[in-house]
Amino acid sequence: MATTITCTLITPEQEVFEKQASYIDLPAHDGQMGFLANRAPLLVKLGTGVLTVKGEGGQQTQMKVSGGFAQMKGNTLAILTDKAEAV
């Protein structure tokens, strides 16, 4: 079984990043939501807040996102957002 998730963050202008993560926390429209590897497929509407991507080595990336959608399929989380800014 896989232990990481491939997380891709995309805005209308560009692909912001693609990273391997052990855990991802994102702002859904109705509250914060966490993702681990081997999660069931899901499509969720994003709200406004901080996206946290934790790598295998403990490194952490945080971005403020606003609106859009996230789709978990297999061990890939694609996040399509209107706006992404470094925290």
Secondary structure, 3 states (H helix, E strand, C coil): CCCCEEEEEECCCCEEEEEEECEEEEEECCEEEEECCCCCCEEEEECEEEEEEECCCCCEEEEEEEEEEEEEECCEEEEEEEEEEEC
